[in-house]
Amino acid sequence: MVEVIDWRSNTNFYTKGMWQVYFACFIAFFNSAINGYDLSVFNNLATFKSFGVSFTGNDDFKDNSSKYALTSAILQIGSIIGCFFVGLVADNLGRRGGMLVGSVIIVVGVILELVTNNLDVFILGRFLIGFGVVQVTTAAPTYTVEVAHPQFRARAGAIYNTGWNVGSIPASIILLAVSYNDADDNAVTWQIPVGIQAAFSAIVLIGCFFIPESPRWLMSKGREEEARKFLIHYHGNDDENHPIVEFTLKEMRDALSGEERQNQASYAALFTGRAMLYRTNLILAIAFFSQYAGSWLASGFTVIVNDQFGFNTPQQQLGLSIGTNIFAFIFSQFGAAYVDRLGRRTMLLYGTIAYVVCWFIIIICLNSFNQDESQSALGIFGWIMIQIFSMIYSFTWTPLNALYPVEILPYSARAKGMALCQLFINAAGVIQSWVLIYGVNAWGWKFDAFYLVFNAFAAVVIYFTFVETKGYTLEKIDEIFEDPNPVKKSLSEIRTYIICMILLAICLIQFDTESWSNANPIIKSNFECSNDFKKKEKASQNRNMIPQLVLLNRKLFYSAPAVFRNFNAIRCLPSSLLGFERCFSSTAAHFNTSKTTVATQVSLHPKTVLDLELKNHDHLLYHPVYSKEEIEGIKYTHRETQGLRDQVAFSAIRLMRFGFDYATGYVDKVGVMTETQWLNRIVFLETIAGVPGMVAGMARHMRSLRTLGRDNGWINTLLQEAENERMHLLTFMKLKNPGLLFRTFVLLAQGIFFNAYFLAYLLSPKTCHRFVGYLEESAVHTYTLCLNDIEGGGKIAHWGTQTAPEIARFYWRLGDVATVKDVVAVVRADEADHRDTNHVLASLDASDKNPLA
């Protein structure tokens, strides 16, 4: 049985030993920054006149594709050669020794770059840097995971790879600062950012003399007593009887014992046996999936990307690069924080699916922009989508690129396995360095279609082959790979948890029926009719089993995935067991207080309306009730674009409409669309339309709290809009019950749109409100065509006589004889109201009073 360890003990994370562990991880962290700094510096240096003149005599170095490609790819070539020495260094000199040797080689490479104007010598320097980088980037993540306390091991390993952005951010800032002095005869302009690269390696070089060696490496060399002292001091707070000491020692002994494991000292062992071959295949997949997701084009080759979208001056390039790297760093930290909550496999799977969506939109933008460069808004929107892709990539692959390979490799093969992973990664990098430069120059935007297809393929492979490592110790993961179906085995925790919770509930009903019956009157009435409840005396005799059940429940609760820990049903367990408040009693009180509030708003059929509305708590906020004249007077109108904000907003809507129309089979003609096509379009539209109001309301709410000031009536209007759109969805859901595939697309679209809109709203609320105004214009047009289809004898003509859903009749006060056509008419009126509201809000400053409140 695979063991899931719960480290939620009385561990003190602020002892002297733990702070020393943090410092050791911090030193290792700089090794990741080295790689990010170098790649960002070189690819932006290609735009510097002084760099081009120094080495080619031409002030635009990137014009010479062959030299540009070779100088870029030589870093990965050096890393590939270095991969064959990584195991030798890390296994014989230790993880700390690997970082030390690699840092020395990098410093030598930087010196060679600085002292020459000869391109061949410069290329040699980059080769040495690549050779050294692979030493440190193999030893450092392994070191980080092996010295970290088990409770924050995953987070430490995930944070390690976010150092890439810590290197790329200062690189972009330094380059921007020196770019203003760039001239043909000023070599110092490019030498300053190149020389600063040695600072990261110098920090590692000095720091290695002040950090301990990995206890797992010490154990592998027969130095168990030193490993024990490490665990006592750094993890056990100088307590030799701390349970973590013996537990970790036992795990390491088990991992290193046996002739079979001792034989895993050669690279051939990585391809021996079914379990080891499975791991090696995953290493190969990790390397190529992470490199060919599109991150190289989106971040490593920002010069090429920005050129595609019309940003081609050095200052534009570097300014955009700084913003990209800052956002990427922020999202990589979020990703590192969530690896233990969401799980590795989940993050990679859904992240890769999101990449497919992003590249699809990017390709459409590039195609349109290249056909007509006057469409600057499309270029801007496409560039924004590149940044969204970078953020999603930073959230998923950036923290997991170093963590996941370390976790799936056994200790005895970890150093060589990581070297093999680096070999694959750098091989992929060499291919991209050459092919990407030539491919973009030859095919332009069409070359980007490769990333769309490749990510779709990657998503399928991840779903069927990637195992979940969340919650397992490094040594216990071995058992997963020994199973005939590793993926199923790794996911069995969830199923086991559900089964145990069901068994626990049965036991609680048997032995603690009084607590359960107090939790809910409905449960109590059922118990009163059951034989178990009547035999309460017999049950009470067995109450000595309750403490064991409580301990079982707590262990399951804390080791289970976050989605189950948040599952509402768990909150209905007796408060005497979990310390939760009885949710039914608090909810009932909330219902009672809410009922009085709503009663003052209802003037028509108050009792009937309250009975229906409060029964399911469908809506509580104000919404308009229209007269017949108002409904019939709704017309489709369009606000002409004025300025860049309007152009960006309208172009974004046009782009969304293109994909949305295609996906739902929309045809702008009466009598063509079927009922299924109409319902698909309407339901999907309303799942998206309900997002902006809630996001904007949330942002305004947080702004009010942050500034300690009033909101001037914006929040209520925005939340009313969000609830109104949600009621549209609930109404049409009565006519259509979407299947699993449809719901999956909805989930994807909402996830991407919510985050994109939230970030956009923080940057430019006016643009976002204008965007929603144009979105509602499209909605009015859609519902107008729908009404024409009903009245013109189309395929939904029966909506003119079909009775409206009950929820709609009471929400809009339509009366008992209302039809679906009447519902479409009032929904169109709502959309027209939202259209006008958002166009008004787009014309106001954030501090202005809302005239519509």
C-alpha positions in Angstrom: 0.0 0.0 0.0 1.3 3.5 -0.9 1.7 5.6 2.2 0.6 9.2 2.3 2.6 11.1 4.9 1.1 13.9 7.0 3.9 16.2 8.3 1.5 18.4 10.2 3.2 17.9 13.6 4.8 20.3 16.0 7.6 21.2 13.7 9.1 24.6 14.4 10.0 26.3 11.1 11.8 29.2 12.8 14.7 27.5 14.5 18.3 28.2 13.8 18.7 25.0 11.8 15.6 25.7 9.7 16.9 29.2 8.8 20.2 27.6 7.7 18.2 25.3 5.4 16.4 28.3 4.0 19.7 30.0 3.4 21.0 26.8 1.6 18.0 26.8 -0.6 18.4 30.5 -1.3 22.0 29.9 -2.5 20.8 27.1 -4.8 18.1 29.4 -6.0 20.6 31.7 -7.7 21.7 28.8 -10.1 18.3 29.1 -11.7 18.7 32.8 -12.1 21.9 32.4 -14.0 20.1 30.7 -16.9 17.3 33.3 -17.1 19.8 36.1 -17.0 22.0 34.8 -19.8 19.1 34.0 -22.2 17.4 37.4 -21.6 20.7 39.3 -22.1 21.8 37.6 -25.3 18.5 37.7 -27.1 18.1 41.4 -26.4 21.7 42.2 -27.1 21.0 41.2 -30.7 19.2 44.5 -31.1 22.2 46.6 -29.9 24.2 48.4 -32.6 27.4 48.2 -30.5 27.1 44.4 -30.2 26.6 43.9 -33.9 29.4 46.3 -34.9 31.8 44.6 -32.4 31.4 41.1 -33.9 30.1 41.4 -37.4 30.6 45.0 -38.5 26.9 45.3 -39.0 24.8 47.3 -36.6 22.0 44.7 -36.6 23.4 41.4 -35.4 20.1 39.4 -35.8 20.1 40.2 -39.6 22.7 37.5 -40.0 20.6 34.5 -39.3 23.4 31.9 -39.3 25.6 33.7 -36.8 22.6 34.7 -34.7 21.4 31.1 -34.6 24.9 29.6 -33.9 25.7 32.1 -31.1 22.3 31.4 -29.5 22.4 27.6 -29.9 26.0 27.2 -28.7 24.8 27.7 -25.1 22.6 24.6 -25.4 25.4 22.7 -27.2 27.7 23.4 -24.3 25.0 22.1 -22.0 24.5 19.0 -24.0 28.3 18.2 -23.8 28.2 19.0 -20.1 25.4 16.6 -19.5 27.8 13.6 -19.9 30.0 14.9 -17.0 27.1 15.9 -14.6 26.7 12.5 -13.0 30.5 12.2 -12.6 30.7 15.5 -10.8 27.5 15.4 -8.7 27.9 11.8 -7.6 31.5 12.0 -6.7 31.9 15.6 -5.5 28.4 16.0 -4.1 25.5 18.3 -4.9 27.3 21.2 -3.4 30.5 20.3 -5.3 28.5 20.2 -8.5 27.3 23.8 -7.9 30.8 24.9 -7.0 32.5 23.5 -10.2 29.7 24.8 -12.4 30.0 28.3 -11.0 33.8 28.4 -11.6 33.3 27.4 -15.3 30.6 30.0 -15.8 32.8 32.8 -14.4 35.6 31.7 -16.8 33.1 31.8 -19.7 32.0 35.3 -18.8 35.6 36.6 -18.7 36.2 35.2 -22.2 33.1 37.0 -23.5 34.3 40.3 -22.0 37.9 40.4 -23.2 37.3 39.8 -26.9 35.9 41.4 -30.0 36.3 38.1 -31.9 33.0 36.2 -32.4 34.7 32.8 -32.2 36.1 33.6 -28.8 32.8 35.0 -27.7 31.1 31.7 -28.9 33.7 29.7 -26.9 32.8 31.7 -23.8 29.1 31.0 -24.3 30.0 27.3 -24.8 31.7 27.3 -21.4 28.8 29.1 -19.8 26.4 26.4 -21.2 28.8 23.7 -19.9 28.8 25.2 -16.4 25.0 26.0 -16.4 24.1 22.3 -16.9 26.3 21.4 -13.9 24.6 23.9 -11.6 21.1 23.5 -12.9 21.3 19.7 -12.4 22.9 19.8 -8.9 20.9 22.7 -7.5 17.3 21.4 -7.8 18.4 18.0 -6.6 20.2 19.7 -3.7 17.2 21.8 -2.9 14.8 18.9 -2.8 17.1 16.7 -0.7 18.0 19.3 2.0 14.5 20.8 2.4 12.2 19.7 5.2 9.6 17.2 3.9 6.8 19.6 4.8 8.0 22.3 2.4 10.0 20.1 0.0 7.6 20.4 -2.9 7.3 24.2 -2.5 11.1 24.6 -2.2 11.6 22.6 -5.4 8.9 24.5 -7.2 10.2 27.9 -6.1 13.7 26.9 -7.4 12.8 27.1 -11.1 11.1 30.5 -10.6 14.6 31.9 -10.3 14.7 32.0 -14.1 12.6 35.2 -13.8 14.7 36.5 -11.0 17.6 36.5 -13.5 15.6 37.8 -16.5 14.0 40.8 -14.7 17.3 42.5 -13.7 18.7 41.6 -17.1 15.9 43.5 -18.9 16.2 46.5 -16.5 20.0 46.7 -17.0 19.7 46.4 -20.7 17.1 49.1 -20.9 19.3 51.4 -18.8 22.4 51.0 -21.0 20.4 51.0 -24.3 20.1 54.8 -24.3 23.9 55.0 -24.6 24.1 52.4 -27.4 26.3 53.5 -30.3 28.4 51.8 -32.9 31.7 52.6 -31.1 30.5 52.1 -27.5 31.3 48.4 -26.6 30.8 49.1 -22.9 27.1 49.2 -23.6 27.0 45.4 -24.2 29.9 44.5 -21.9 28.1 45.8 -18.7 25.1 43.4 -18.8 27.4 40.5 -19.9 29.8 41.1 -17.1 27.1 41.3 -14.4 26.2 37.7 -15.2 29.2 36.6 -13.2 27.7 38.1 -10.1 25.1 35.3 -9.8 27.8 32.7 -10.1 30.0 34.5 -7.6 27.2 34.4 -5.0 26.9 30.7 -5.5 30.6 30.2 -5.5 31.0 31.9 -2.1 27.8 30.5 -0.6 28.8 26.9 -1.3 31.4 27.2 1.5 28.7 28.1 4.0 26.0 25.5 3.3 25.8 21.8 4.3 26.0 18.8 1.9 22.9 16.8 1.0 22.1 14.1 3.6 21.0 11.7 0.9 24.4 12.1 -0.8 26.2 11.5 2.5 24.1 8.4 3.1 24.9 7.1 -0.4 28.6 7.4 0.4 28.3 5.4 3.7 28.5 8.5 5.9 25.3 7.8 7.8 26.4 9.4 11.0 27.0 12.7 9.2 23.5 12.4 7.5 22.0 11.7 11.0 23.7 14.8 12.4 22.3 16.9 9.5 18.7 15.7 10.2 19.0 16.2 14.0 20.3 19.8 13.6 18.5 21.1 10.6 15.2 19.2 10.6 14.9 18.0 14.2 15.7 21.2 16.0 18.8 19.5 17.7 16.5 16.8 19.1 17.9 13.4 18.3 14.7 11.8 19.3 12.6 13.8 16.9 10.4 11.3 14.9 11.5 12.9 11.6 15.1 11.8 12.1 14.5 8.1 12.3 11.8 8.2 9.7 14.0 10.0 7.1 16.9 7.7 7.9 14.8 4.7 7.4 13.4 6.0 4.1 17.0 6.7 2.8 18.2 3.3 3.9 15.3 1.6 2.1 16.0 3.6 -1.0 19.6 2.7 -1.1 19.4 -0.9 0.0 19.6 -4.0 -2.2 21.8 -5.0 -5.1 19.3 -3.8 -7.6 19.3 -0.3 -6.4 23.1 -0.3 -6.0 23.4 -1.3 -9.7 21.6 1.9 -10.8 24.9 3.8 -11.0 25.2 3.9 -14.8 23.2 5.6 -17.5 22.2 2.2 -18.8 20.2 1.6 -15.7 17.9 4.4 -16.8 16.7 2.1 -19.6 16.6 -1.1 -17.6 13.3 -2.5 -16.3 9.7 -1.5 -17.0 9.4 0.9 -14.1 12.7 2.7 -14.8 11.9 2.9 -18.5 8.6 4.4 -17.7 10.3 7.1 -15.6 12.8 7.8 -18.4 10.0 8.2 -20.9 8.4 10.7 -18.6 11.7 12.6 -18.4 11.8 12.7 -22.2 8.2 14.0 -22.3 8.9 16.6 -19.6 11.9 18.0 -21.5 10.2 18.3 -24.8 6.7 19.3 -23.6 8.2 22.1 -21.4 10.4 23.4 -24.2 8.0 23.1 -27.1 5.0 24.6 -25.3 6.0 27.9 -26.9 7.8 29.5 -24.0 11.0 30.0 -26.1 9.2 32.0 -28.6 7.1 33.9 -26.0 10.0 34.7 -23.6 13.4 33.5 -24.8 13.0 35.1 -28.3 11.0 38.2 -27.4 12.9 40.1 -30.1 11.2 37.9 -32.8 7.8 38.0 -31.1 7.7 41.7 -30.7 8.9 42.2 -34.3 5.9 40.1 -35.4 3.6 42.4 -33.6 5.3 45.7 -34.7 7.3 46.5 -31.6 10.9 46.8 -33.0 12.9 49.5 -31.2 15.3 48.4 -28.4 13.5 50.5 -25.9 10.1 49.0 -26.9 11.6 45.5 -26.8 13.2 45.9 -23.4 10.2 47.8 -21.8 7.9 45.0 -22.9 10.4 42.4 -21.7 10.5 43.9 -18.2 6.7 43.8 -17.9 6.6 40.2 -19.3 9.2 38.9 -16.9 7.7 40.6 -13.8 4.3 39.1 -14.5 5.9 35.7 -15.2 7.7 35.8 -11.9 4.5 36.7 -10.0 2.6 33.8 -11.6 5.5 31.4 -11.1 5.3 32.2 -7.4 1.6 31.5 -7.4 2.3 28.2 -9.2 4.9 27.3 -6.6 2.5 28.0 -3.8 -0.3 25.8 -5.4 1.7 22.7 -6.4 0.7 20.9 -3.2 -2.9 22.1 -3.4 -3.7 21.4 -7.1 -1.3 18.6 -7.7 1.5 18.3 -10.4 -0.5 16.3 -12.9 -3.6 18.5 -12.7 -1.6 21.7 -13.2 0.3 20.3 -16.2 -2.8 18.9 -17.8 -5.1 21.9 -17.6 -2.2 24.3 -18.2 -1.4 22.5 -21.5 -5.1 22.6 -22.6 -5.0 26.4 -21.9 -1.9 26.7 -24.1 -3.9 25.2 -27.0 -6.5 27.9 -26.6 -3.9 30.7 -26.3 -2.0 29.7 -29.4 -5.3 29.4 -31.4 -6.1 33.0 -30.6 -2.5 34.2 -31.2 -2.4 32.6 -34.7 -5.7 34.3 -35.6 -4.3 37.7 -34.5 -1.1 37.2 -36.3 -2.8 36.2 -39.5 -5.1 39.2 -39.4 -2.4 41.6 -38.4 0.0 40.4 -41.1 -2.7 40.7 -43.8 -3.5 44.3 -42.7 -0.9 46.0 -40.5 -3.3 49.0 -40.0 -5.1 46.7 -37.6 -2.9 47.8 -34.7 -5.5 46.8 -32.1 -5.3 43.2 -33.3 -1.5 43.3 -33.0 -1.8 44.6 -29.4 -4.4 42.0 -28.5 -2.3 39.2 -30.0 0.7 40.4 -28.0 -1.5 40.4 -24.8 -2.5 36.8 -25.6 1.3 36.0 -25.7 1.6 37.5 -22.3 -1.4 35.5 -21.0 0.3 32.3 -22.4 3.5 33.3 -20.6 1.6 33.8 -17.3 -0.1 30.4 -17.6 3.2 28.7 -18.5 4.9 30.4 -15.5 2.1 29.1 -13.3 2.4 25.5 -14.5 5.7 24.4 -16.2 8.0 27.0 -14.5 7.7 25.6 -11.0 7.3 22.0 -12.1 10.1 21.8 -14.7 12.7 21.2 -12.0 10.5 19.6 -9.2 8.6 16.9 -11.2 11.7 15.1 -12.6 13.4 15.0 -9.2 10.3 13.5 -7.6 9.8 10.7 -10.1 13.5 9.6 -10.1 14.8 7.2 -7.4 17.7 8.5 -5.4 20.3 6.2 -6.9 19.5 7.4 -10.4 18.6 11.0 -9.5 21.8 12.8 -10.6 22.1 10.9 -13.8 18.4 11.1 -14.5 18.5 14.9 -14.0 21.5 15.0 -16.3 19.5 13.1 -18.9 16.6 15.5 -18.4 19.0 18.5 -19.0 20.3 16.7 -22.1 16.9 16.4 -23.5 16.0 20.0 -22.6 19.1 21.4 -24.2 18.7 19.2 -27.3 15.2 20.7 -27.6 16.7 24.1 -27.1 19.4 23.6 -29.8 16.7 22.6 -32.3 14.6 25.6 -31.4 17.5 28.0 -31.5 18.1 27.0 -35.1 14.7 26.1 -36.4 12.8 28.9 -34.7 14.9 31.7 -36.2 14.8 30.3 -39.7 11.2 29.2 -39.4 9.8 32.6 -38.3 11.8 34.4 -41.0 10.5 32.0 -43.7 6.9 31.3 -42.6 6.1 34.1 -40.2 2.9 33.5 -38.2 2.3 30.1 -39.9 5.3 28.7 -38.0 3.4 29.3 -34.7 0.8 26.7 -35.7 3.4 24.1 -34.7 2.9 25.0 -31.0 -0.9 24.7 -31.3 -0.6 21.1 -32.7 2.2 20.1 -30.3 0.4 21.2 -27.2 -2.7 19.3 -28.2 -0.6 16.2 -28.5 1.1 16.9 -25.2 -2.3 17.2 -23.4 -3.2 13.7 -24.5 0.1 12.2 -23.4 -0.1 13.9 -20.0 -3.6 12.6 -19.4 -2.7 9.0 -20.1 0.9 8.8 -18.8 1.8 11.4 -16.2 1.5 10.2 -12.6 0.5 12.4 -9.6 3.2 12.8 -7.0 1.5 15.1 -4.6 1.4 13.9 -1.0 4.0 11.1 -1.4 7.6 11.0 -0.1 10.4 10.7 -2.6 11.0 7.1 -1.6 7.3 6.0 -1.6 6.9 7.2 -5.2 9.0 4.2 -6.1 6.0 2.0 -5.3 3.8 3.8 -7.7 6.1 3.1 -10.6 6.3 -0.6 -9.7 2.5 -0.9 -10.1 1.3 -2.2 -13.5 -0.7 1.1 -14.0 1.2 3.9 -12.3 -1.3 6.7 -13.3 -4.2 4.8 -11.8 -2.1 4.0 -8.7 -1.1 7.6 -8.2 -4.7 8.8 -8.4 -6.1 6.0 -6.1 -5.7 8.3 -3.1 -8.8 10.3 -4.2 -10.9 7.1 -4.6 -9.6 5.8 -1.3 -10.5 9.0 0.4 -14.1 9.0 -0.9 -14.6 5.3 0.2 -13.1 6.1 3.7 -15.4 9.1 4.0 -18.4 7.0 3.2 -17.4 4.4 5.7 -16.7 7.0 8.2 -20.2 8.5 7.7 -21.8 5.1 8.1 -19.9 4.6 11.3 -20.8 8.0 12.6 -24.5 7.3 11.8 -24.2 4.1 13.7 -22.3 5.4 16.8 -23.1 9.1 17.0 -26.6 9.5 15.7 -27.5 12.2 18.2 -24.9 14.6 16.9 -26.0 13.9 13.3 -29.6 14.4 14.1 -28.9 17.7 15.8 -27.1 18.8 12.6 -30.2 18.7 10.4 -33.9 18.3 11.3 -34.4 16.3 8.1 -31.8 13.8 9.2 -33.4 13.7 12.6 -36.8 12.8 11.2 -35.2 10.0 9.2 -33.4 8.7 12.2 -36.6 8.7 14.2 -38.1 6.3 11.7 -35.0 4.0 11.7 -34.3 1.0 13.8 -30.8 2.4 14.5 -32.1 5.5 16.1 -34.5 3.5 18.3 -31.5 1.4 19.4 -29.5 4.4 20.6 -28.6 2.8 23.9 -26.9 0.0 22.0 -25.1 2.5 19.9 -23.9 4.5 22.9 -22.2 1.4 24.2 -19.8 1.5 21.3 -18.9 5.2 21.7 -15.3 4.2 22.6 -14.8 3.7 18.8 -15.5 7.4 18.1 -12.0 8.7 19.0 -10.5 6.2 16.5 -12.9 7.3 13.9 -12.1 11.0 14.6 -8.4 10.3 14.2 -9.0 8.4 11.0 -11.2 11.3 9.6 -8.6 13.9 10.5 -5.8 12.0 8.8 -7.9 11.5 5.7 -9.1 15.1 5.8 -5.6 16.6 5.9 -4.0 14.2 3.5 -6.8 14.5 0.9 -6.7 16.7 -2.1 -7.8 20.3 -1.4 -10.9 19.9 -3.6 -12.2 17.3 -1.1 -11.2 19.3 1.9 -13.4 22.1 0.7 -16.2 19.9 -0.3 -19.3 21.3 1.4 -20.7 17.9 2.4 -17.8 17.5 4.9 -18.9 20.6 6.7 -22.1 18.8 7.7 -20.2 16.4 10.0 -20.9 16.9 13.7 -19.2 19.8 15.2 -18.1 17.6 18.1 -15.9 15.7 15.7 -14.3 18.3 13.3 -14.9 21.6 15.1 -17.0 22.9 12.2 -20.1 24.9 12.9 -23.3 23.2 12.0 -23.9 24.5 8.5 -27.6 23.9 8.4 -28.4 26.0 11.5 -26.3 29.0 10.3 -27.7 28.7 6.8 -31.3 28.7 8.1 -30.6 31.9 10.1 -29.3 33.5 6.9 -32.4 32.6 5.0 -34.6 34.0 7.6 -32.9 37.4 7.7 -32.8 37.5 3.9 -36.5 36.9 3.6 -37.4 40.1 5.3 -35.1 42.1 3.1 -36.5 40.8 -0.1 -40.1 41.2 0.9 -39.8 45.0 0.8 -38.7 44.8 -2.9 -41.6 42.7 -4.2 -44.9 44.3 -5.1 -46.5 41.7 -7.3 -47.6 38.3 -5.9 -45.3 38.6 -2.9 -46.1 35.3 -1.2 -45.8 33.3 -4.4 -42.6 35.0 -5.5 -40.9 34.6 -2.1 -41.9 31.0 -1.9 -40.3 30.3 -5.3 -37.3 32.6 -5.1 -36.2 31.8 -1.6 -36.7 28.1 -2.0 -33.6 27.9 -4.1 -32.1 31.2 -3.2 -31.9 32.1 -7.0 -31.6 35.8 -6.7 -31.8 38.6 -4.1 -30.6 41.8 -5.9 -32.7 44.4 -7.7 -33.4 43.8 -11.4 -35.6 45.8 -13.8 -39.1 44.8 -14.7 -40.0 46.1 -18.2 -43.2 47.4 -19.6 -44.4 46.1 -23.0 -43.5 49.3 -24.7 -39.9 49.2 -23.3 -39.4 45.6 -24.5 -40.7 46.3 -28.0 -38.7 49.5 -28.3 -35.3 47.8 -27.9 -33.1 48.4 -31.0 -29.6 47.2 -32.0 -27.2 50.2 -31.8 -23.4 50.4 -32.1 -21.1 52.9 -30.6 -18.3 54.0 -33.0 -14.8 53.5 -31.7 -13.0 56.6 -30.5 -9.3 56.3 -29.6 -7.0 53.3 -28.9 -9.0 52.0 -25.9 -12.1 51.6 -28.0 -10.2 50.0 -30.9 -8.6 47.4 -28.5 -11.9 46.6 -26.9 -13.8 46.3 -30.2 -11.0 44.3 -31.9 -11.1 41.9 -28.9 -14.8 41.4 -29.3 -14.4 40.8 -33.1 -11.8 38.2 -32.4 -14.0 36.5 -29.8 -17.0 36.6 -32.1 -15.0 34.9 -34.8 -14.1 31.9 -32.6 -17.5 31.9 -30.8 -19.5 32.0 -34.1 -17.5 29.1 -35.5 -17.8 27.0 -32.4 -21.6 27.4 -32.1 -22.4 27.2 -35.8 -23.8 30.7 -35.8 -25.2 32.0 -39.1 -26.6 35.5 -39.3 -29.6 34.5 -41.3 -33.2 33.7 -40.3 -34.3 30.1 -40.5 -30.9 28.5 -40.7 -29.9 27.6 -37.0 -31.5 24.7 -35.2 -32.8 24.8 -31.6 -29.7 23.0 -30.4 -27.4 25.5 -32.1 -29.4 28.4 -30.6 -29.3 26.9 -27.1 -25.5 26.1 -27.3 -24.8 29.7 -28.3 -27.1 31.3 -25.7 -25.9 29.1 -22.8 -22.3 29.5 -23.6 -22.8 33.3 -24.1 -24.4 33.6 -20.7 -21.7 31.6 -18.9 -19.2 34.2 -20.1 -21.4 37.3 -19.8 -21.8 36.7 -16.1 -18.1 37.1 -15.4 -17.3 40.8 -16.1 -19.8 42.2 -13.6 -18.6 40.0 -10.8 -14.9 40.6 -11.6 -15.3 44.3 -11.8 -17.4 44.4 -8.6 -14.8 42.4 -6.8 -12.0 44.7 -8.0 -14.0 47.8 -7.0 -14.8 46.2 -3.6 -11.1 45.5 -2.9 -10.3 49.1 -4.0 -12.8 50.5 -1.6 -11.3 48.4 1.3 -7.7 49.3 0.3 -8.4 53.1 0.0 -10.7 53.2 3.0 -13.2 55.1 0.9 -16.6 54.9 -0.6 -17.3 53.4 -4.0 -19.9 55.9 -5.2 -22.4 53.3 -6.2 -20.4 51.2 -8.7 -20.3 47.9 -6.8 -24.0 47.4 -6.5 -24.6 48.1 -10.2 -21.9 45.7 -11.2 -23.1 42.9 -8.9 -26.7 43.4 -10.1 -25.4 42.9 -13.7 -23.6 39.7 -12.7 -26.6 38.2 -11.0 -28.9 39.2 -13.9 -26.6 37.4 -16.4 -26.6 34.4 -14.1 -30.4 34.3 -14.1 -30.3 34.3 -17.9 -28.2 31.2 -17.7 -30.4 29.5 -15.1 -33.4 30.2 -17.3 -32.0 28.7 -20.5 -30.6 25.8 -18.6 -34.2 24.7 -18.2 -34.3 24.2 -21.9 -30.9 22.6 -22.3 -28.9 20.2 -20.2 -25.3 20.4 -21.4 -23.2 17.3 -21.7 -19.7 16.7 -20.3 -17.8 18.0 -23.3 -19.8 21.2 -23.4 -19.3 21.8 -19.7 -15.5 21.2 -20.1 -15.3 23.9 -22.8 -17.3 26.2 -20.5 -14.9 25.6 -17.7 -11.9 26.2 -19.9 -13.4 29.4 -21.3 -14.4 30.8 -17.9 -11.0 30.0 -16.4 -9.1 31.8 -19.2 -11.6 34.7 -19.5 -11.9 35.3 -15.7 -8.1 35.7 -15.2 -7.6 37.7 -18.4 -10.4 40.1 -17.6 -9.3 40.5 -14.0 -5.8 41.4 -15.1 -7.1 43.7 -17.8 -9.4 45.4 -15.3 -6.6 46.1 -13.0 -4.7 47.7 -15.9 -7.5 49.6 -17.6 -11.1 49.6 -16.2 -12.3 51.9 -18.9 -11.2 49.5 -21.7 -12.8 46.6 -19.9 -16.2 48.4 -19.6 -16.0 49.4 -23.2 -15.3 45.8 -24.0 -18.4 44.7 -22.1 -20.4 47.4 -23.9 -19.4 46.0 -27.3 -20.1 42.5 -26.0 -23.6 43.4 -25.0 -24.1 45.0 -28.4 -23.4 41.6 -29.9 -25.7 40.0 -27.4 -28.5 42.4 -28.4 -27.9 41.5 -32.1 -28.0 37.8 -31.3 -31.3 37.9 -29.4 -32.8 40.2 -32.1 -32.0 37.6 -34.7 -33.4 34.9 -32.4 -36.7 36.8 -32.1 -36.8 37.2 -35.9 -36.2 33.5 -36.2 -39.1 32.8 -34.0 -41.4 35.2 -35.7 -40.2 34.3 -39.2 -41.1 30.6 -39.0 -37.6 29.4 -38.4 -36.6 26.2 -36.7 -37.4 27.6 -33.3 -40.8 28.9 -34.2 -42.3 26.7 -31.5 -40.7 29.0 -28.9 -43.5 31.4 -29.7 -46.0 29.0 -28.1 -43.8 27.0 -25.7 -44.5 28.0 -22.0 -41.7 29.9 -20.4 -39.8 28.2 -17.5 -41.3 28.9 -14.1 -38.1 30.6 -12.9 -38.3 33.2 -15.8 -42.0 33.9 -15.3 -41.5 34.9 -11.7 -38.1 36.7 -12.1 -39.3 39.0 -14.8 -43.0 39.0 -13.6 -44.2 37.7 -17.0 -47.4 36.0 -15.9 -48.6 32.4 -16.3 -49.2 32.6 -20.1 -45.7 33.8 -21.0 -43.7 32.0 -23.7 -40.1 31.4 -24.4 -40.3 34.1 -27.0 -41.3 36.5 -24.2 -38.2 35.4 -22.2 -35.9 36.1 -25.2 -37.4 39.5 -25.5 -36.8 40.5 -21.8 -33.3 39.0 -21.9 -32.6 41.2 -24.9 -33.9 44.2 -22.9 -31.5 43.2 -20.1 -28.6 43.1 -22.5 -29.4 46.5 -23.9 -29.5 47.8 -20.4 -26.0 46.3 -19.7 -24.8 47.7 -23.0 -25.8 51.2 -22.1 -24.6 50.9 -18.5 -21.1 49.8 -19.5 -20.7 52.4 -22.2 -21.5 55.0 -19.6 -19.1 53.5 -17.0 -16.4 53.4 -19.7 -16.6 57.2 -20.0 -16.1 57.8 -16.3 -13.0 57.9 -14.1 -12.7 55.4 -11.3 -13.4 58.0 -8.7 -16.5 59.4 -10.4 -20.0 58.9 -9.0 -22.0 56.3 -10.8 -25.0 58.2 -12.3 -26.9 55.0 -12.8 -26.9 53.9 -9.1 
